[in-house]
């Protein structure tokens, strides 16, 4: 689907590397399968526990509609959505895009849970300030 801002298999490199700060939240350090994208992600570990070295499909999308249309076109939740294909879904706001070294970094807040996604500029061209995005995860 061309509406995806990010779609890759990621490997969890570390879980709570700096120690566990909150009871129900874990901070994951992960890398994309091609090694070009670094990910730091906070998740609700009570709802969705993850372990080091596990593989996940991670998608960032502006919509949950399978056809890529606006999210508001799903009356009363009767239509299937992208969320049906994943185990963990969050909705958030991209609040900062920055350049660090030779990479572009996108920062997204999911109601206090954070995502820091850094990759080559070519992989990050779809990310724009103040976008609302869905993060979807599924264990491989």
N, CA, C and O atoms as CSV, one atom per row, in Angstrom:
chain,resi,resn,atom,element,x,y,z
A,1,UNK,N,N,0.842,-1.172,0.000
A,1,UNK,CA,C,0.000,0.000,0.000
A,1,UNK,C,C,0.888,1.236,0.000
A,1,UNK,O,O,1.782,1.343,0.840
A,2,UNK,N,N,0.674,2.143,-0.889
A,2,UNK,CA,C,1.532,3.309,-1.032
A,2,UNK,C,C,1.319,4.334,0.073
A,2,UNK,O,O,2.126,5.253,0.208
A,3,UNK,N,N,0.265,4.208,0.862
A,3,UNK,CA,C,-0.018,5.153,1.932
A,3,UNK,C,C,0.870,4.977,3.150
A,3,UNK,O,O,0.817,5.793,4.069
A,4,UNK,N,N,1.683,3.932,3.178
A,4,UNK,CA,C,2.539,3.684,4.327
A,4,UNK,C,C,3.722,4.640,4.326
A,4,UNK,O,O,4.364,4.852,3.297
A,5,UNK,N,N,3.999,5.209,5.482
A,5,UNK,CA,C,5.188,6.032,5.657
A,5,UNK,C,C,6.389,5.146,5.979
A,5,UNK,O,O,7.532,5.479,5.666
A,6,UNK,N,N,6.097,4.005,6.614
A,6,UNK,CA,C,7.144,3.053,6.974
A,6,UNK,C,C,6.503,1.681,7.001
A,6,UNK,O,O,5.400,1.519,7.523
A,7,UNK,N,N,7.180,0.698,6.447
A,7,UNK,CA,C,6.701,-0.682,6.458
A,7,UNK,C,C,7.915,-1.588,6.349
A,7,UNK,O,O,8.512,-1.706,5.279
A,8,UNK,N,N,8.280,-2.225,7.449
A,8,UNK,CA,C,9.478,-3.062,7.430
A,8,UNK,C,C,9.412,-4.073,8.573
A,8,UNK,O,O,8.613,-3.939,9.500
A,9,UNK,N,N,10.259,-5.070,8.484
A,9,UNK,CA,C,10.457,-6.017,9.569
A,9,UNK,C,C,11.540,-5.423,10.456
A,9,UNK,O,O,12.612,-5.051,9.978
A,10,UNK,N,N,11.253,-5.338,11.752
A,10,UNK,CA,C,12.226,-4.777,12.683
A,10,UNK,C,C,12.594,-5.834,13.718
A,10,UNK,O,O,11.777,-6.668,14.108
A,11,UNK,N,N,13.852,-5.768,14.149
A,11,UNK,CA,C,14.341,-6.687,15.172
A,11,UNK,C,C,14.589,-5.898,16.444
A,11,UNK,O,O,15.266,-4.870,16.424
A,12,UNK,N,N,14.040,-6.382,17.552
A,12,UNK,CA,C,14.240,-5.742,18.847
A,12,UNK,C,C,15.671,-6.046,19.297
A,12,UNK,O,O,16.038,-7.204,19.500
A,13,UNK,N,N,16.461,-5.001,19.446
A,13,UNK,CA,C,17.860,-5.137,19.843
A,13,UNK,C,C,18.001,-5.102,21.362
A,13,UNK,O,O,18.850,-5.785,21.935
A,14,UNK,N,N,17.157,-4.297,22.005
A,14,UNK,CA,C,17.240,-4.128,23.450
A,14,UNK,C,C,15.866,-3.737,24.000
A,14,UNK,O,O,15.105,-3.027,23.343
A,15,UNK,N,N,15.565,-4.199,25.190
A,15,UNK,CA,C,14.339,-3.803,25.888
A,15,UNK,C,C,14.757,-3.174,27.219
A,15,UNK,O,O,15.453,-3.799,28.018
A,16,UNK,N,N,14.329,-1.946,27.444
A,16,UNK,CA,C,14.634,-1.219,28.679
A,16,UNK,C,C,16.136,-1.188,28.974
A,16,UNK,O,O,16.569,-1.563,30.063
A,17,UNK,N,N,16.918,-0.741,28.002
A,17,UNK,CA,C,18.372,-0.691,28.135
A,17,UNK,C,C,18.813,0.176,29.319
A,17,UNK,O,O,19.814,-0.132,29.966
A,18,UNK,N,N,18.082,1.249,29.607
A,18,UNK,CA,C,18.427,2.144,30.716
A,18,UNK,C,C,17.678,1.789,31.992
A,18,UNK,O,O,17.636,2.582,32.933
A,19,UNK,N,N,17.099,0.624,32.024
A,19,UNK,CA,C,16.313,0.204,33.184
A,19,UNK,C,C,14.843,0.537,32.994
A,19,UNK,O,O,14.500,1.418,32.207
A,20,UNK,N,N,14.001,-0.142,33.690
A,20,UNK,CA,C,12.558,0.065,33.592
A,20,UNK,C,C,12.171,1.267,34.439
A,20,UNK,O,O,12.385,1.281,35.651
A,21,UNK,N,N,11.600,2.277,33.788
A,21,UNK,CA,C,11.240,3.510,34.481
A,21,UNK,C,C,9.773,3.511,34.927
A,21,UNK,O,O,9.433,4.133,35.934
A,22,UNK,N,N,8.904,2.819,34.183
A,22,UNK,CA,C,7.478,2.757,34.489
A,22,UNK,C,C,7.031,1.310,34.487
A,22,UNK,O,O,7.548,0.498,33.720
A,23,UNK,N,N,6.071,0.981,35.343
A,23,UNK,CA,C,5.611,-0.404,35.491
A,23,UNK,C,C,5.048,-0.994,34.200
A,23,UNK,O,O,5.333,-2.144,33.866
A,24,UNK,N,N,4.255,-0.212,33.478
A,24,UNK,CA,C,3.531,-0.754,32.331
A,24,UNK,C,C,4.104,-0.319,30.988
A,24,UNK,O,O,3.478,-0.551,29.955
A,25,UNK,N,N,5.275,0.304,30.977
A,25,UNK,CA,C,5.868,0.816,29.736
A,25,UNK,C,C,7.271,0.253,29.571
A,25,UNK,O,O,8.058,0.232,30.518
A,26,UNK,N,N,7.577,-0.201,28.361
A,26,UNK,CA,C,8.934,-0.620,28.016
A,26,UNK,C,C,9.427,0.213,26.849
A,26,UNK,O,O,8.659,0.581,25.961
A,27,UNK,N,N,10.714,0.504,26.864
A,27,UNK,CA,C,11.347,1.224,25.758
A,27,UNK,C,C,12.160,0.223,24.951
A,27,UNK,O,O,13.075,-0.426,25.459
A,28,UNK,N,N,11.794,0.117,23.670
A,28,UNK,CA,C,12.474,-0.812,22.770
A,28,UNK,C,C,13.481,-0.072,21.913
A,28,UNK,O,O,13.213,1.029,21.431
A,29,UNK,N,N,14.625,-0.675,21.729
A,29,UNK,CA,C,15.571,-0.239,20.709
A,29,UNK,C,C,15.510,-1.306,19.636
A,29,UNK,O,O,15.657,-2.493,19.925
A,30,UNK,N,N,15.293,-0.885,18.395
A,30,UNK,CA,C,15.136,-1.842,17.300
A,30,UNK,C,C,15.816,-1.313,16.049
A,30,UNK,O,O,16.121,-0.126,15.940
A,31,UNK,N,N,16.047,-2.220,15.109
A,31,UNK,CA,C,16.631,-1.885,13.812
A,31,UNK,C,C,15.791,-2.522,12.724
A,31,UNK,O,O,15.251,-3.615,12.894
A,32,UNK,N,N,15.689,-1.819,11.594
A,32,UNK,CA,C,14.988,-2.390,10.450
A,32,UNK,C,C,15.815,-3.525,9.873
A,32,UNK,O,O,17.006,-3.652,10.154
A,33,UNK,N,N,15.176,-4.332,9.076
A,33,UNK,CA,C,15.834,-5.503,8.513
A,33,UNK,C,C,17.033,-5.136,7.644
A,33,UNK,O,O,18.033,-5.853,7.637
A,34,UNK,N,N,16.944,-4.032,6.915
A,34,UNK,CA,C,18.062,-3.611,6.065
A,34,UNK,C,C,19.147,-2.871,6.843
A,34,UNK,O,O,20.192,-2.547,6.278
A,35,UNK,N,N,18.917,-2.596,8.137
A,35,UNK,CA,C,19.908,-1.943,8.972
A,35,UNK,C,C,20.021,-0.441,8.790
A,35,UNK,O,O,20.879,0.191,9.406
A,36,UNK,N,N,19.169,0.145,7.952
A,36,UNK,CA,C,19.255,1.576,7.664
A,36,UNK,C,C,18.413,2.436,8.592
A,36,UNK,O,O,18.596,3.653,8.632
A,37,UNK,N,N,17.499,1.835,9.335
A,37,UNK,CA,C,16.590,2.587,10.182
A,37,UNK,C,C,16.741,2.154,11.638
A,37,UNK,O,O,16.702,0.964,11.953
A,38,UNK,N,N,16.914,3.140,12.520
A,38,UNK,CA,C,16.986,2.905,13.958
A,38,UNK,C,C,15.676,3.357,14.593
A,38,UNK,O,O,15.107,4.382,14.216
A,39,UNK,N,N,15.211,2.580,15.558
A,39,UNK,CA,C,13.911,2.827,16.174
A,39,UNK,C,C,14.053,2.786,17.691
A,39,UNK,O,O,14.651,1.865,18.247
A,40,UNK,N,N,13.499,3.791,18.345
A,40,UNK,CA,C,13.335,3.781,19.791
A,40,UNK,C,C,11.838,3.977,20.016
A,40,UNK,O,O,11.271,4.991,19.608
A,41,UNK,N,N,11.201,3.006,20.666
A,41,UNK,CA,C,9.745,2.999,20.782
A,41,UNK,C,C,9.319,2.635,22.195
A,41,UNK,O,O,9.786,1.650,22.766
A,42,UNK,N,N,8.418,3.452,22.754
A,42,UNK,CA,C,7.772,3.128,24.024
A,42,UNK,C,C,6.475,2.389,23.720
A,42,UNK,O,O,5.688,2.821,22.877
A,43,UNK,N,N,6.254,1.261,24.420
A,43,UNK,CA,C,5.004,0.523,24.248
A,43,UNK,C,C,4.428,0.165,25.610
A,43,UNK,O,O,5.144,0.145,26.610
A,44,UNK,N,N,3.149,-0.112,25.640
A,44,UNK,CA,C,2.496,-0.587,26.849
A,44,UNK,C,C,2.832,-2.073,26.981
A,44,UNK,O,O,2.208,-2.915,26.334
A,45,UNK,N,N,3.807,-2.387,27.809
A,45,UNK,CA,C,4.299,-3.761,27.932
A,45,UNK,C,C,3.325,-4.677,28.655
A,45,UNK,O,O,3.448,-5.900,28.578
A,46,UNK,N,N,2.358,-4.096,29.358
A,46,UNK,CA,C,1.326,-4.924,29.987
A,46,UNK,C,C,0.375,-5.467,28.920
A,46,UNK,O,O,-0.052,-6.619,28.995
A,47,UNK,N,N,0.045,-4.638,27.931
A,47,UNK,CA,C,-0.835,-5.056,26.838
A,47,UNK,C,C,-0.101,-5.872,25.778
A,47,UNK,O,O,-0.657,-6.805,25.198
A,48,UNK,N,N,1.151,-5.508,25.538
A,48,UNK,CA,C,1.892,-6.123,24.434
A,48,UNK,C,C,3.354,-6.338,24.837
A,48,UNK,O,O,4.214,-5.528,24.489
A,49,UNK,N,N,3.640,-7.413,25.561
A,49,UNK,CA,C,5.021,-7.666,25.982
A,49,UNK,C,C,5.896,-8.077,24.796
A,49,UNK,O,O,5.461,-8.834,23.928
A,50,UNK,N,N,7.115,-7.579,24.767
A,50,UNK,CA,C,8.074,-7.923,23.712
A,50,UNK,C,C,9.385,-8.369,24.352
A,50,UNK,O,O,9.683,-8.043,25.501
A,51,UNK,N,N,10.153,-9.120,23.579
A,51,UNK,CA,C,11.430,-9.623,24.076
A,51,UNK,C,C,12.541,-9.290,23.092
A,51,UNK,O,O,12.313,-9.096,21.898
A,52,UNK,N,N,13.734,-9.233,23.628
A,52,UNK,CA,C,14.931,-8.988,22.826
A,52,UNK,C,C,15.056,-10.068,21.752
A,52,UNK,O,O,14.768,-11.241,21.991
A,53,UNK,N,N,15.491,-9.648,20.568
A,53,UNK,CA,C,15.746,-10.502,19.396
A,53,UNK,C,C,14.493,-10.979,18.668
A,53,UNK,O,O,14.601,-11.732,17.700
A,54,UNK,N,N,13.307,-10.560,19.108
A,54,UNK,CA,C,12.086,-10.914,18.382
A,54,UNK,C,C,11.936,-10.021,17.151
A,54,UNK,O,O,12.407,-8.884,17.127
A,55,UNK,N,N,11.267,-10.566,16.128
A,55,UNK,CA,C,11.009,-9.821,14.901
A,55,UNK,C,C,9.548,-9.394,14.846
A,55,UNK,O,O,8.649,-10.150,15.213
A,56,UNK,N,N,9.328,-8.166,14.379
A,56,UNK,CA,C,7.990,-7.609,14.250
A,56,UNK,C,C,7.861,-6.905,12.912
A,56,UNK,O,O,8.829,-6.347,12.395
A,57,UNK,N,N,6.661,-6.937,12.358
A,57,UNK,CA,C,6.362,-6.069,11.222
A,57,UNK,C,C,5.851,-4.773,11.825
A,57,UNK,O,O,4.923,-4.778,12.634
A,58,UNK,N,N,6.456,-3.671,11.432
A,58,UNK,CA,C,6.053,-2.362,11.922
A,58,UNK,C,C,5.630,-1.502,10.743
A,58,UNK,O,O,6.344,-1.385,9.747
A,59,UNK,N,N,4.449,-0.901,10.878
A,59,UNK,CA,C,3.902,-0.038,9.827
A,59,UNK,C,C,3.520,1.297,10.453
A,59,UNK,O,O,2.966,1.346,11.551
A,60,UNK,N,N,3.825,2.376,9.741
A,60,UNK,CA,C,3.325,3.710,10.074
A,60,UNK,C,C,2.475,4.158,8.905
A,60,UNK,O,O,2.954,4.220,7.773
A,61,UNK,N,N,1.210,4.473,9.172
A,61,UNK,CA,C,0.260,4.809,8.122
A,61,UNK,C,C,-0.624,5.969,8.560
A,61,UNK,O,O,-0.886,6.147,9.750
A,62,UNK,N,N,-1.080,6.753,7.594
A,62,UNK,CA,C,-2.004,7.845,7.893
A,62,UNK,C,C,-3.439,7.350,8.050
A,62,UNK,O,O,-4.283,8.077,8.576
A,63,UNK,N,N,-3.727,6.146,7.612
A,63,UNK,CA,C,-5.086,5.637,7.638
A,63,UNK,C,C,-5.100,4.162,8.019
A,63,UNK,O,O,-4.103,3.459,7.856
A,64,UNK,N,N,-6.234,3.704,8.525
A,64,UNK,CA,C,-6.433,2.281,8.793
A,64,UNK,C,C,-7.279,1.623,7.703
A,64,UNK,O,O,-7.466,0.406,7.705
A,65,UNK,N,N,-7.788,2.435,6.773
A,65,UNK,CA,C,-8.606,1.895,5.687
A,65,UNK,C,C,-7.745,1.066,4.742
A,65,UNK,O,O,-6.670,1.502,4.332
A,66,UNK,N,N,-8.214,-0.119,4.400
A,66,UNK,CA,C,-7.446,-0.999,3.517
A,66,UNK,C,C,-7.241,-0.414,2.133
A,66,UNK,O,O,-6.247,-0.710,1.470
A,67,UNK,N,N,-8.181,0.419,1.694
A,67,UNK,CA,C,-8.059,1.016,0.364
A,67,UNK,C,C,-7.276,2.334,0.374
A,67,UNK,O,O,-7.113,2.965,-0.670
A,68,UNK,N,N,-6.789,2.752,1.558
A,68,UNK,CA,C,-6.002,3.974,1.652
A,68,UNK,C,C,-6.822,5.243,1.778
A,68,UNK,O,O,-6.260,6.337,1.814
A,69,UNK,N,N,-8.146,5.119,1.847
A,69,UNK,CA,C,-8.995,6.301,1.952
A,69,UNK,C,C,-8.927,6.875,3.366
A,69,UNK,O,O,-8.305,6.286,4.250
A,70,UNK,N,N,-9.557,8.006,3.571
A,70,UNK,CA,C,-9.574,8.664,4.881
A,70,UNK,C,C,-10.179,7.744,5.933
A,70,UNK,O,O,-11.047,6.928,5.625
A,71,UNK,N,N,-9.729,7.873,7.150
A,71,UNK,CA,C,-10.172,6.969,8.224
A,71,UNK,C,C,-11.634,7.146,8.580
A,71,UNK,O,O,-12.218,6.256,9.198
A,72,UNK,N,N,-12.246,8.258,8.214
A,72,UNK,CA,C,-13.632,8.506,8.571
A,72,UNK,C,C,-14.648,7.766,7.726
A,72,UNK,O,O,-15.848,7.923,7.952
A,73,UNK,N,N,-14.222,6.970,6.767
A,73,UNK,CA,C,-15.147,6.300,5.861
A,73,UNK,C,C,-15.542,4.904,6.339
A,73,UNK,O,O,-15.880,4.051,5.518
A,74,UNK,N,N,-15.506,4.656,7.630
A,74,UNK,CA,C,-15.819,3.349,8.181
A,74,UNK,C,C,-17.014,3.483,9.125
A,74,UNK,O,O,-16.830,3.532,10.342
A,75,UNK,N,N,-18.236,3.544,8.587
A,75,UNK,CA,C,-19.406,3.752,9.439
A,75,UNK,C,C,-19.618,2.609,10.420
A,75,UNK,O,O,-19.706,1.444,10.033
A,76,UNK,N,N,-19.697,2.960,11.686
A,76,UNK,CA,C,-19.993,2.018,12.764
A,76,UNK,C,C,-19.041,0.829,12.808
A,76,UNK,O,O,-19.396,-0.221,13.344
A,77,UNK,N,N,-17.837,0.974,12.253
A,77,UNK,CA,C,-16.820,-0.067,12.337
A,77,UNK,C,C,-17.156,-1.350,11.619
A,77,UNK,O,O,-16.633,-2.403,11.985
A,78,UNK,N,N,-18.011,-1.309,10.608
A,78,UNK,CA,C,-18.447,-2.529,9.925
A,78,UNK,C,C,-17.439,-3.018,8.888
A,78,UNK,O,O,-17.385,-4.212,8.594
A,79,UNK,N,N,-16.651,-2.117,8.339
A,79,UNK,CA,C,-15.686,-2.522,7.319
A,79,UNK,C,C,-14.410,-3.038,7.981
A,79,UNK,O,O,-14.064,-2.631,9.090
A,80,UNK,N,N,-13.724,-3.932,7.290
A,80,UNK,CA,C,-12.436,-4.411,7.769
A,80,UNK,C,C,-11.443,-3.264,7.693
A,80,UNK,O,O,-11.550,-2.387,6.835
A,81,UNK,N,N,-10.469,-3.282,8.608
A,81,UNK,CA,C,-9.452,-2.240,8.591
A,81,UNK,C,C,-8.068,-2.866,8.706
A,81,UNK,O,O,-7.924,-4.058,8.980
A,82,UNK,N,N,-7.073,-2.045,8.493
A,82,UNK,CA,C,-5.686,-2.474,8.611
A,82,UNK,C,C,-5.397,-2.974,10.024
A,82,UNK,O,O,-4.572,-3.869,10.209
A,83,UNK,N,N,-6.062,-2.408,11.005
A,83,UNK,CA,C,-5.867,-2.813,12.398
A,83,UNK,C,C,-6.220,-4.279,12.632
A,83,UNK,O,O,-5.687,-4.901,13.551
A,84,UNK,N,N,-7.105,-4.836,11.819
A,84,UNK,CA,C,-7.488,-6.246,11.961
A,84,UNK,C,C,-6.319,-7.189,11.669
A,84,UNK,O,O,-6.339,-8.347,12.085
A,85,UNK,N,N,-5.310,-6.704,10.963
A,85,UNK,CA,C,-4.173,-7.531,10.569
A,85,UNK,C,C,-2.991,-7.410,11.528
A,85,UNK,O,O,-1.959,-8.051,11.327
A,86,UNK,N,N,-3.140,-6.587,12.573
A,86,UNK,CA,C,-2.049,-6.346,13.508
A,86,UNK,C,C,-2.501,-6.594,14.934
A,86,UNK,O,O,-3.697,-6.656,15.219
A,87,UNK,N,N,-1.513,-6.740,15.843
A,87,UNK,CA,C,-1.799,-7.073,17.233
A,87,UNK,C,C,-1.763,-5.850,18.154
A,87,UNK,O,O,-2.397,-5.850,19.209
A,88,UNK,N,N,-1.034,-4.825,17.765
A,88,UNK,CA,C,-0.848,-3.642,18.620
A,88,UNK,C,C,-0.938,-2.406,17.736
A,88,UNK,O,O,-0.216,-2.289,16.746
A,89,UNK,N,N,-1.834,-1.478,18.099
A,89,UNK,CA,C,-2.074,-0.284,17.286
A,89,UNK,C,C,-2.099,0.944,18.193
A,89,UNK,O,O,-2.718,0.935,19.256
A,90,UNK,N,N,-1.415,1.998,17.753
A,90,UNK,CA,C,-1.462,3.285,18.455
A,90,UNK,C,C,-1.685,4.390,17.424
A,90,UNK,O,O,-1.337,4.240,16.253
A,91,UNK,N,N,-2.271,5.499,17.875
A,91,UNK,CA,C,-2.505,6.656,17.016
A,91,UNK,C,C,-1.810,7.848,17.654
A,91,UNK,O,O,-1.968,8.103,18.848
A,92,UNK,N,N,-1.026,8.589,16.839
A,92,UNK,CA,C,-0.283,9.690,17.421
A,92,UNK,C,C,-0.029,10.824,16.457
A,92,UNK,O,O,-0.537,10.844,15.336
A,93,UNK,N,N,0.779,11.779,16.924
A,93,UNK,CA,C,1.076,13.006,16.208
A,93,UNK,C,C,2.576,13.149,16.017
A,93,UNK,O,O,3.349,13.036,16.968
A,94,UNK,N,N,2.978,13.397,14.774
A,94,UNK,CA,C,4.375,13.669,14.476
A,94,UNK,C,C,4.641,15.123,14.877
A,94,UNK,O,O,4.115,16.050,14.260
A,95,UNK,N,N,5.451,15.311,15.903
A,95,UNK,CA,C,5.639,16.654,16.452
A,95,UNK,C,C,7.001,17.268,16.145
A,95,UNK,O,O,7.218,18.449,16.415
A,96,UNK,N,N,7.924,16.483,15.584
A,96,UNK,CA,C,9.241,17.042,15.285
A,96,UNK,C,C,9.916,16.221,14.203
A,96,UNK,O,O,9.882,14.991,14.228
A,97,UNK,N,N,10.529,16.909,13.255
A,97,UNK,CA,C,11.374,16.286,12.251
A,97,UNK,C,C,12.697,17.030,12.297
A,97,UNK,O,O,12.719,18.259,12.224
A,98,UNK,N,N,13.791,16.306,12.416
A,98,UNK,CA,C,15.098,16.945,12.553
A,98,UNK,C,C,16.142,16.172,11.757
A,98,UNK,O,O,15.917,15.031,11.355
A,99,UNK,N,N,17.278,16.808,11.539
A,99,UNK,CA,C,18.423,16.147,10.921
A,99,UNK,C,C,19.483,15.937,11.984
A,99,UNK,O,O,19.858,16.871,12.693
A,100,UNK,N,N,19.959,14.724,12.091
A,100,UNK,CA,C,21.034,14.382,13.013
A,100,UNK,C,C,22.052,13.576,12.233
A,100,UNK,O,O,21.733,12.513,11.701
A,101,UNK,N,N,23.272,14.075,12.161
A,101,UNK,CA,C,24.327,13.482,11.337
A,101,UNK,C,C,23.832,13.432,9.894
A,101,UNK,O,O,23.438,14.456,9.336
A,102,UNK,N,N,23.851,12.270,9.303
A,102,UNK,CA,C,23.400,12.126,7.912
A,102,UNK,C,C,22.007,11.509,7.837
A,102,UNK,O,O,21.593,11.035,6.779
A,103,UNK,N,N,21.285,11.513,8.951
A,103,UNK,CA,C,19.961,10.902,8.992
A,103,UNK,C,C,18.879,11.933,9.289
A,103,UNK,O,O,19.144,12.987,9.867
A,104,UNK,N,N,17.661,11.607,8.882
A,104,UNK,CA,C,16.484,12.393,9.240
A,104,UNK,C,C,15.780,11.638,10.364
A,104,UNK,O,O,15.633,10.417,10.311
A,105,UNK,N,N,15.348,12.382,11.380
A,105,UNK,CA,C,14.729,11.777,12.552
A,105,UNK,C,C,13.312,12.316,12.711
A,105,UNK,O,O,13.096,13.528,12.716
A,106,UNK,N,N,12.345,11.401,12.842
A,106,UNK,CA,C,10.948,11.771,13.073
A,106,UNK,C,C,10.593,11.383,14.504
A,106,UNK,O,O,10.889,10.276,14.953
A,107,UNK,N,N,9.954,12.312,15.211
A,107,UNK,CA,C,9.506,12.084,16.575
A,107,UNK,C,C,7.980,12.092,16.579
A,107,UNK,O,O,7.356,13.047,16.118
A,108,UNK,N,N,7.382,11.013,17.105
A,108,UNK,CA,C,5.933,10.883,17.139
A,108,UNK,C,C,5.511,10.573,18.571
A,108,UNK,O,O,6.106,9.724,19.235
A,109,UNK,N,N,4.476,11.272,19.038
A,109,UNK,CA,C,3.942,11.028,20.372
A,109,UNK,C,C,2.604,10.305,20.260
A,109,UNK,O,O,1.709,10.730,19.530
A,110,UNK,N,N,2.488,9.216,20.990
A,110,UNK,CA,C,1.258,8.433,21.048
A,110,UNK,C,C,0.685,8.567,22.453
A,110,UNK,O,O,0.704,7.613,23.231
A,111,UNK,N,N,0.178,9.745,22.771
A,111,UNK,CA,C,-0.401,9.982,24.093
A,111,UNK,C,C,0.592,9.780,25.217
A,111,UNK,O,O,0.233,9.242,26.265
A,112,UNK,N,N,1.809,10.190,25.028
A,112,UNK,CA,C,2.852,10.056,26.043
A,112,UNK,C,C,3.857,8.968,25.724
A,112,UNK,O,O,5.003,9.045,26.168
A,113,UNK,N,N,3.466,7.971,24.980
A,113,UNK,CA,C,4.424,6.972,24.503
A,113,UNK,C,C,5.090,7.550,23.246
A,113,UNK,O,O,4.418,8.105,22.376
A,114,UNK,N,N,6.399,7.412,23.167
A,114,UNK,CA,C,7.164,8.093,22.119
A,114,UNK,C,C,7.756,7.119,21.111
A,114,UNK,O,O,8.042,5.963,21.424
A,115,UNK,N,N,7.932,7.620,19.889
A,115,UNK,CA,C,8.664,6.905,18.846
A,115,UNK,C,C,9.694,7.858,18.278
A,115,UNK,O,O,9.382,8.997,17.930
A,116,UNK,N,N,10.929,7.381,18.186
A,116,UNK,CA,C,11.996,8.097,17.494
A,116,UNK,C,C,12.451,7.188,16.361
A,116,UNK,O,O,12.990,6.105,16.592
A,117,UNK,N,N,12.226,7.643,15.142
A,117,UNK,CA,C,12.544,6.864,13.951
A,117,UNK,C,C,13.589,7.630,13.167
A,117,UNK,O,O,13.329,8.750,12.729
A,118,UNK,N,N,14.771,7.052,12.980
A,118,UNK,CA,C,15.828,7.745,12.241
A,118,UNK,C,C,16.323,6.873,11.104
A,118,UNK,O,O,16.614,5.689,11.273
A,119,UNK,N,N,16.410,7.506,9.926
A,119,UNK,CA,C,16.814,6.783,8.728
A,119,UNK,C,C,17.404,7.752,7.713
A,119,UNK,O,O,17.508,8.953,7.960
A,120,UNK,N,N,17.784,7.203,6.573
A,120,UNK,CA,C,18.323,8.021,5.491
A,120,UNK,C,C,17.231,8.944,4.946
A,120,UNK,O,O,16.054,8.587,4.971
A,121,UNK,N,N,17.610,10.123,4.457
A,121,UNK,CA,C,16.610,11.078,3.957
A,121,UNK,C,C,15.661,10.487,2.916
A,121,UNK,O,O,14.482,10.841,2.897
A,122,UNK,N,N,16.141,9.605,2.059
A,122,UNK,CA,C,15.301,9.000,1.024
A,122,UNK,C,C,14.142,8.204,1.630
A,122,UNK,O,O,13.056,8.156,1.053
A,123,UNK,N,N,14.368,7.586,2.780
A,123,UNK,CA,C,13.328,6.788,3.439
A,123,UNK,C,C,12.350,7.630,4.246
A,123,UNK,O,O,11.316,7.125,4.683
A,124,UNK,N,N,12.662,8.905,4.451
A,124,UNK,CA,C,11.885,9.736,5.373
A,124,UNK,C,C,11.132,10.876,4.683
A,124,UNK,O,O,10.619,11.767,5.360
A,125,UNK,N,N,11.058,10.863,3.376
A,125,UNK,CA,C,10.465,11.986,2.638
A,125,UNK,C,C,8.963,12.167,2.866
A,125,UNK,O,O,8.446,13.257,2.620
A,126,UNK,N,N,8.248,11.144,3.324
A,126,UNK,CA,C,6.795,11.251,3.534
A,126,UNK,C,C,6.438,11.881,4.879
A,126,UNK,O,O,5.292,12.284,5.081
A,127,UNK,N,N,7.380,11.970,5.787
A,127,UNK,CA,C,7.099,12.481,7.124
A,127,UNK,C,C,7.051,14.002,7.125
A,127,UNK,O,O,8.000,14.669,6.712
A,128,UNK,N,N,5.923,14.541,7.598
A,128,UNK,CA,C,5.716,15.984,7.666
A,128,UNK,C,C,5.223,16.351,9.064
A,128,UNK,O,O,4.489,15.588,9.693
A,129,UNK,N,N,5.625,17.504,9.534
A,129,UNK,CA,C,5.236,17.998,10.839
A,129,UNK,C,C,3.712,18.038,10.993
A,129,UNK,O,O,3.005,18.383,10.046
A,130,UNK,N,N,3.217,17.699,12.146
A,130,UNK,CA,C,1.796,17.714,12.518
A,130,UNK,C,C,0.945,16.658,11.816
A,130,UNK,O,O,-0.280,16.775,11.805
A,131,UNK,N,N,1.558,15.637,11.234
A,131,UNK,CA,C,0.781,14.532,10.665
A,131,UNK,C,C,0.259,13.650,11.793
A,131,UNK,O,O,0.922,13.469,12.814
A,132,UNK,N,N,-0.917,13.115,11.597
A,132,UNK,CA,C,-1.454,12.096,12.496
A,132,UNK,C,C,-1.167,10.745,11.850
A,132,UNK,O,O,-1.496,10.525,10.685
A,133,UNK,N,N,-0.552,9.841,12.612
A,133,UNK,CA,C,-0.140,8.554,12.074
A,133,UNK,C,C,-0.544,7.420,13.009
A,133,UNK,O,O,-0.619,7.592,14.225
A,134,UNK,N,N,-0.801,6.264,12.415
A,134,UNK,CA,C,-1.047,5.038,13.151
A,134,UNK,C,C,0.231,4.215,13.142
A,134,UNK,O,O,0.891,4.093,12.110
A,135,UNK,N,N,0.577,3.652,14.293
A,135,UNK,CA,C,1.665,2.689,14.386
A,135,UNK,C,C,1.029,1.334,14.600
A,135,UNK,O,O,0.185,1.164,15.480
A,136,UNK,N,N,1.438,0.361,13.786
A,136,UNK,CA,C,0.882,-0.984,13.880
A,136,UNK,C,C,2.033,-1.984,14.014
A,136,UNK,O,O,3.027,-1.895,13.293
A,137,UNK,N,N,1.891,-2.932,14.938
A,137,UNK,CA,C,2.898,-3.964,15.160
A,137,UNK,C,C,2.265,-5.342,15.117
A,137,UNK,O,O,1.131,-5.543,15.551
A,138,UNK,N,N,3.032,-6.290,14.580
A,138,UNK,CA,C,2.613,-7.692,14.566
A,138,UNK,C,C,3.873,-8.548,14.674
A,138,UNK,O,O,4.844,-8.327,13.951
A,139,UNK,N,N,3.852,-9.517,15.573
A,139,UNK,CA,C,4.988,-10.415,15.729
A,139,UNK,C,C,5.106,-11.322,14.523
A,139,UNK,O,O,4.107,-11.829,14.013
A,140,UNK,N,N,6.306,-11.518,14.081
A,140,UNK,CA,C,6.570,-12.383,12.919
A,140,UNK,C,C,6.834,-13.807,13.375
A,140,UNK,O,O,7.077,-14.685,12.547
